[in-house]
Amino acid sequence: MIRISRREFIRLVRQAYTDVPPRVKKALANVDISVEEWPDPEVVGPGVFAGDPNGAGLEVVGEDAILFGLYIGVPLPERQGGEPELPDRIVIYRQPILQSCKNLADARREIKITLLHEVGHYLGMNEEDLHRLGYG
């Protein structure tokens, strides 16, 4: 576990966002990326992420799973015309990431992987696609 301020964590998320290819950033114009301390209890249960049977954004540790990030919205390929009224959301969970990392380099890497994983869901990628790309 490492300890860094919320401000520093947000800086790391912004830094990870700079690695997103420009073409993808353009597609993210209506996506809100935010940082929360922990997932809401209704989002995650013991060993299970209730929203996705494939375990999106989870790192499995023994029988338990840790939720690092979450995409909330309708993936681009599933849209039925028109823009949604509310922006889609990508949430990066600060405490689970910090508790799973041993140092700043680990945290930087996990934030980047988590952000790209959730961006992948927004673009319509499934877990298999994301694992193949190294974002699983």
Buried (B, 14 or more C-beta within 10 A) or exposed (E): EBEBEEEEBBEBBEEBBEEBEEEEEEBBEEBEBEBEEEBEEEBBEEEEBEBBEEBBBBBEEEEEBBBBBBBBBEBEEEEEEEEEEEBBBBBBBBBBBBEBBEEEEBBBEBBBBBBBBBBBBBBEBBBEBBEEEEBB
